[in-house]
Structure formats: C-alpha cells, structure tokens
Amino acid sequence: MAESLTEQELYRREALHKLCAMGIDPFPAAEYPVTAHSKDIQSAFRRAAKPA
C-alpha cells in the first residue's frame, strides 16, 4: 500500500533530506546531557508536595 503524504509532509521530508545531505544531524539529542530522570523528578515533587 502506497503512503499518501500531504504537501507539508513532503516539504518537511525534503528539508530533512537536505539537512542530512549537508551532514547536519536534524535531531542532535546527544548534544544535551541527561541531568535528571522522570522518576527522580516525580519522587522529588511528591516529597515536596506532602504536608509537613
């Protein structure tokens, strides 16, 4: 079954391919170090929200 894309999706994919062709990583997640994890954040929030 052929995939049907909208004009905007086609434009975005073309832009993605152009970035990749220039050697640019469009999703540079590795540039952002992990400093917290969701479980730690939720745990800290629960501790702070408990009445004293």
Secondary structure, 3 states (H helix, E strand, C coil): CCCCCCHHHHHHHHHHHHHHHCCCCCCCHHHCCCCCCHHHHHHHHHHHHCCC
